[in-house]
Amino acid sequence: MSGHVAPKTMYYAVFLALLAGTGLTVAAAFFDMGAMNNVVMLAIASIKALLVILFFMHVRWSTRLTWVVVASGFFWLLIMFGLTMTDYFSRGWVEGTWR
């Protein structure tokens, strides 16, 4: 079984992108964006997770079946984030129910 050999420069570029994402997360923590803070943080985390999945887990060069499995897992993660954000944003809509 022959594996895909990626150049080291690609790994360095992805690593730098992950570091930049971490820097963006830290920088975003210092700004008050109201209810959008969590959305921005989760968006940055999703992009970083996608980079790790594609390049460090070698999914980019995998078979179609692997792509389907990984994409369905990532889609399920987005559904869970969406449900969490729906709950988070709807808190306090009904007077007297949130303490």
C-alpha positions, 0 to 999 in steps of 0.5 A, spaced: 500 500 500 503 506 497 501 512 501 501 519 499 507 523 500 506 531 502 511 536 502 513 538 508 512 546 506 505 544 506 505 541 513 508 548 515 503 552 512 497 548 515 501 549 522 502 556 521 494 557 519 492 553 525 497 558 529 493 564 526 487 561 527 489 560 535 491 568 534 484 570 532 481 566 537 485 569 542 484 576 539 476 575 538 476 573 546 478 581 547 473 584 543 465 584 546 461 582 540 455 581 544 451 574 542 456 573 536 462 571 541 460 564 541 459 564 533 465 567 531 469 562 536 465 556 533 467 558 526 474 559 527 474 552 531 470 549 525 475 552 520 481 549 524 478 542 525 477 542 517 484 543 516 486 538 521 482 533 518 484 534 511 491 535 512 494 532 518 489 526 518 490 525 510 483 525 508 484 530 502 488 524 499 483 518 501 478 514 498 471 517 496 468 512 502 472 516 507 470 523 504 463 521 505 464 518 512 468 524 514 463 529 511 457 526 514 461 527 521 463 534 520 455 535 517 453 532 524 458 537 528 455 543 524 448 540 526 450 540 533 453 547 533 446 549 530 442 546 535 446 549 541 446 556 538 439 556 537 438 554 544 443 559 546 440 565 542 433 564 544 434 564 552 430 570 555 425 570 550 420 568 555 419 573 561 421 570 567 423 563 565 430 564 565 434 565 572 
